[in-house]
Amino acid sequence: DANVNVYVLNLPEDKDRLQFMASRLSQLGIRFLRVPGIDMTVPGAYRQARRTGLVAPGFNFSLAETNAKLPVQSMGGIVGTVGCAAAHLRALAFAEAEGNATGKP
């Protein structure tokens, strides 16, 4: 971490995973920054993600949900996938800002 920033993307309620990652990275002598994940099951999370640009304005959630439930996809739903994608976009923006501030990629 002397040369690069290290990030852990983690849902706020997943404290066990964060503790595991913190412990393992600490054993390796690696400092990290936590980026909160996005839980789309939380009321208002989808609306906020759209408002902040983490979900594209043209994204059709209903259509994506319908397609995800098709037998060929066998996903069962799209809520987690949308939250994951939005959280990774937020992490990229956070990493860019942090990299610009620290001079480390």
Disulfide bonds with the S-S distance in Angstrom:
none
